[in-house]
Amino acid sequence: MGNVLVIAEHRDGQLKKASLSAFAFAKKYVEKQGGEFHILIMGHNVGGVADAASCFGAAKVFVADHADLANYLAETYAAVAAQTAKDAGAQVVAATTTAMAKDLMPRIAAKLDAGMASDIVGLMDNGWFLRPVWAGSAVVEVEIATPIKVVTARQTEFEAAPKGSPGGQKVPVNVAVNLGALRKRFEQFEVIKSERPELTDARVVVSGGRGTKGADGFKLLEGLADLLGAAVGATRAAVDAGWVPNDLQVGQTGKVVAPELYIAAGVSGAIQHLAGMKSSKVIVAINKDPEAPIFNVADYGLVADLFKAVPELVEEIKKAKA
């Protein structure tokens, strides 16, 4: 019987919503396998984040607070996380599948000589994990045979853990990071600011694909998104073409989302894109090709030219909101 240590993410002094799914995963795991659920907070001046993390049912919140951890670097964070996992008696080290976790968790696994399963979607009673393969066309049962296991959990498959009363014991971590031994240095971080919600947290997502025909086409979708208070997403083809930034990519090699409403305009529905959005509660597809695969997963489909349909939709929404 071992414990589960969750690597929590935070920004601007706030826990990131994505980490709440990893908390939910950890709770389910210890319910089935025993042990304790622990959280690790890394950074500098993170006392407030640790206080917030203590409200989600963890027995212990490990706090690695050090000036050398002020800016994320995989090398420093992996070293601290691996040592904390050993000290905490962790059988499982987990995080939500995010860009940071994709960078960090394999390094932690290497330091712990641990097997790893990424993007898991479920748990089995025998301690095995469920994860999608073939762009989500199948789900396989995975056993990790090493003493310590490293996993990332898909955010859309584990409902965010509810916040409760403070209770987790806060445990300071002795951080000893040798910056002189690192091959990388943190220089600067350029924040992309947007008034729109973050893609993985949004209740509504408006996505465009090759059918938008360029950046001007995406401006139509941005207008629709702003009316709906939605995030903007894109297919890999649109990102690769340089029409939108790559942090908007939805799909197997991008972000996985499951909003209440997903509007896909000019999106054909390649299997790689469907893997990132088919769990959405309601899917609306607009495409002039009636044979487009996106219609196979859509709850509502409109066979139309998006350059005509989207402006009409925008006008109707404006009337309804007037």
N, C-alpha and C positions, 0 to 999 in steps of 0.2 A: 504494500500500500504506500503510495507516494502522493506528493502534493502537486498542484497545478499552479504554475507561476505565469501570470499574464503580463506581457510588456504593454503598458498603457501609453497612448500618445496624447500629447497636449499641444496647445498653441495659444500664445498670448494669455497664459495663466489659466486656461480653461481646458478641461478634459475634452478630447475629440469624441463626438458622438459615435464614431466607428468603433472605438474601443469597448463600448457598452455591449456590443455583440460578442466580443471575446470573453467578457465577464459572464455573459449568459452561457456560452459554451463551457466555461470552467465550472460553473455551478452544476450543469448537467453531468459533466464528467465525474465530479466528486460524488454526486448522488448515486451514480452507477458503480463507481470503482472505489469509493472511499477516499480518505485523505482530506487535505484542506485546500481551499482556494486562496491564493496570495496574489498581490499586485505589486509590480515594480514601477516606480516613477523615477525617471532619470532626467537631469537638467540642472539648472541653477536657479536658486530662489523659488523652489517649487513647493513650498510649504502649503500654499493655498490649494494647489492641485492635489497634494497628498490628502488634505482634509476632505476634499470633494470625493476622492477615490475611496475613502474609508466608509462612504455611505452606501456601498453596493454589495455588502455582504461578505467581503473578504475577511478571513481571520487575521491576516497581517498585511500591512502596506509597507513594503520596503522602499526607503527613500534615499536615492543616490543623488545628493545635492552637492555640486562641486562646480567651481568656475570653469574647469576644463570640460564640463559637459554642457555648457551654456548653449553651444551650437552643435547640432547633430552631425556626427561623423560615425559611420558604421564601425570603424576600427575601435573607437573608444567605447561606444555603446555596447558592442558585442562582447568586449572584454569584461565590462562591468556586469552585464546580464549573465554571462556564463558563470562568473564567480558567485553571483547572487543565487543562481539556480542551484549550485552545489551546496551553498550554505543553507538554503531553504529546504533541502531535501526534495527538490522538484523531480517528479517522474515525467511531467509534461511541461514544456515551455511553449506558451501560445501567444498569438496576437491575431488581430483581425487582418484579413488580406488587404493591404494598402500598399501604396508605392514605397513607403518606408519599410514596411514589413518584408516586402519582396527583396529589398536591399539588405536588411539586417538579419532576418531569421536564418538564412542559409549559413551565414558567418557564425552565428551562435551554435548552430548544429555542428559545424566543423570543429569548433572549440570544445564541444562536449562529446565528440565522437558519437553523435546521435543521428538516428535515422529521421527523415523528415517527410511529412505529407502536407502539401500545400492546398489551399482553397477547399478545405473539407466542408461538407454540407450536412453531415449527420454523424451520429454515434451509434455503436452497437453495444449490446449488453456485455459482450465478451472483451470489450476494450478496443475493438477495431474501429476504423474510421471509414466514412463514406466520402468519396470524392468523385467529381465528374471527369470523364475522359472523352476524347473525340468531340471536342467543342460542345460538351454537354449532351451528346447523343446517348451516352450511357453513364451509369454510376457504378463504380467498383468498390468492393470491400478491401480495405488496406490494413494489413498488420505491420506495425513497426516493432521489430524484434529487439532493438537495442534497449538497454536499461533506461536511458533517458530518451524521450520522444519530443520532437519539435514539430509544431503544426501551426498553420494559419487557417482561420475560419472565415468562410464567406459571409460577409455582413448581411446579405439578403436572406440567409437561411437561419440565422439566429436572432430572434427578436431582442431588441435592446433590453438589457437588464434594468429593472425599475430602481429608482433611487429611494433609499430608505433613510434611517437615522444613522448618525456617525457611530461606528463601532469597531472598525478594524484597528488593531494595534499597530501603531507606526514604529517601524524599526529602521534606525539609521544605518546606511551602508558605508563601510570604510572604502572610499574610492582612492585607488592608487594607479593612476594612468600615467605612463611614461610618454609624454608628448614627443620627446626627442627621438623615440624609436618609431614614430609613425611615418609613413610614406606620403601621407596627405596632410594638407593644412586647410583649415576653413578660411576662406577669404571674404566672401560676402554672400548674402542671400537676397535675391530680387523677388519681392512679393508681387504677385499679380493680383491687383485689387479689382473686385467686381461687386456691384450692387446686387447681383443675382445670387441665389442660394448656391451652396456647394453642390456639385453634381450628385455625389453619393448620399446627400442628406435631403435633397429636394423632394417635395410631394408631387411636383409635376416636372416632367422633362420634355423639352421639344428638341428633337434630333433631326439632323439633315444628312443627306448622303450625296452621292455623285450626281443625283438629279437636281441638286441646287445649282449646278453649273458654275459655281465659283463663290467668291466672298460676297458679291452683291446679292446672290440668292440667299445667303445666310442672314443678310440684313432683314429680309422678310421674316425669317424664323425668329430672329431676335426681337422684332416688334411684337410677334405673337407671344413669345416667352415673357416679355415685360408686362403684357396685359394680364397674363395668368400668374405672375409671380413665380415663374418657372426658371429652371436651369436650362442651359443649352448644351446639347450633346452632339456628337458627330460620329460618322463611320470612319474606319481607318483610311478608306480611299480619300475622304475629304481632308483628313489630317495630313496624309502623305502628299496631297496636292498643294498643301500650304495655305488652304483656305481658312483654316481655324487652328488655334494652338493645340498641341498634342494632349494637353491636360483635359480636353473635352472629349477624348475618344472613349466610346462605349464599345465593349466587346471582349473577346477572349484575351486579347493583348492590351486591352485598355481597362476601363472601370466597369464593374458589375453593379447595376442599379436595379431597384425594384420599387419605383414610385407608385403612387396611387393612380397616376395617369401618365402614359408615355405616348407622345405624338411623334410619329415617324413620317417625315415628309421627304420624298425623293430618295427613300431608302429601299433598296431592292430586297434586303433580307438575307444576306449571305450568312451561312451557318456561324461564322466567327462573330458576327454582330449579334445574332439571336442569342448566343451564349451569354451575352452581357446584359440582356434586357427582357428576356422572355418570362421572367418571374414577375413582371410588372402587373399590378392589379387590373388595370384597363389599358388596352393597347389600341390606339387609333392610327391607321395607316392611310397615307395619301400618296398615290402613285399612279401614273398614267398607264402603266403596264398591268393589265388584269391578271397576268400570269406571275407577277412578282411573288417570290416566296414569303415576303413579309405578310401577305394576306392570310397565310396558313396559321399564323399565330395571333392575328389581329382580332379584337372583339368587334371593332367597327372598321370597315374599309371603304374608302372613297376612291374610285377610279377616275382620276382627274389630273390635270396639269396643276402642279403646286403653285405656279406663278399666277394662276387664276383663282384657285381654291383658297389659298392662304389669305390673300387680301380680302376676299369675301368673308372668310371666317373672322378676320380681325374686325371688319365693319360690324358684323352681327354681334360680336362680343361687346364692342363699344356701345351699341344700341342697348344691349341687355344691362350694361352697367350704368347707363345714363339715368 
